[in-house]
Amino acid sequence: GTLNNFALSGTSSNWTTGPVLGTGLTNSTLVVNSCNNYTGPSGTVYTASGLYTETVTNSVGCDSIIQLDLTIAPLTSSINETVCNSYVSPSGTYTWTASGLYADTLVTAGGCDSVISINLTVDSYQTTVIASGCDSYTSFSGNNTWTTSGLYSETFSTVFGCDSVINYDVTIYGGSTGNVTETICAGETYTSPTGMTYTTSGTYFDTLTDMNGCDSVVTINLTVNNVINTVSTSGATLTADQTGAAYQWYRCTNGVFTSMVVGETSISYTPVASGNYGVELLYNGCLERSSCYLIDYSGIEDANAISATIFPNPTTGNFSITLGNNYSNVSIQVIDVQGKVVASKNVSHTTEVMVNEGLSSGVYFVQLKANQKTSTYKVVVL
């Protein structure tokens, strides 16, 4: 028979003529690629890839066997793209602003779908960093150091030449500072917040760690109040060396303050009887005591004394006082060892005075005052 060539539909096809099996019989192979489905020469519609056999009748009425090798699949391809900000897909349908793996579909001239896989890298980015520091904060690049809280930004280029922005929300805590003014008395100790101890006046610095982990410096202004607790003596008068204080004089026994001398609150004190005395001082909130000082009137006269003679001494109770001069006015007080005035009198223009007080046994002190002069004499009553 006669060999006929068929014109078959499809995206692509290859026609191979086989040997003649008999009069008018042909055997051939058809390789077809289709994007959706395929209608074979016999009119059969195929929707899946595979190997099929088609039998058609040729022009001379003979069977013609066709071996069909069919592939049904869309066209696929892949591309890699790197952009700075955004990328428009090949079809124009999509715009992407983030890195990722995307797909886009085109239609070929033959009406088939062409699927493109796009591996996209968006090289520029913008991010915000919440940052903090004690005194300062340095950016990731190291090009900027900020010392105050605020909003900052930093722009740099990537290896592809794209701008990238880092926004910084910075909080600077700063090393907090404080001042403490403290006053202590001599002999006391001040302990700082960190446990340091100080005993002398001065300015000191203490460093703490605050809740943010930052150093907190405390300036300590320390004053140590020193009270001068010594006493000067002039004759029978005791005078505290510390001025501007509050004073209280005491009697002492064996070096210990034992009883307050009522009413004696001046800086100076002249005891009326022999004994040991000291002063308590309150100065700038600090209380301090002096040592005990001995005052002894037993026959001792100072350079400014009134010259007198007491007879008899010892006595059984009465005695006379002979003055060395005739004074216009003389004050006489007889004081017991407790400081109590047991007898007193004033005389004028006389050189001899009798004391008839019937004193009980004991030791007494006779204090004479005239013309701003003072003398004290001890009298023993048997």
Disulfide bonds with the S-S distance in Angstrom:
Cys35-Cys112 1.99
Cys84-Cys162 1.99
Cys134-Cys214 2.16
Cys185-Cys286 1.94
Cys252-Cys292 2.19
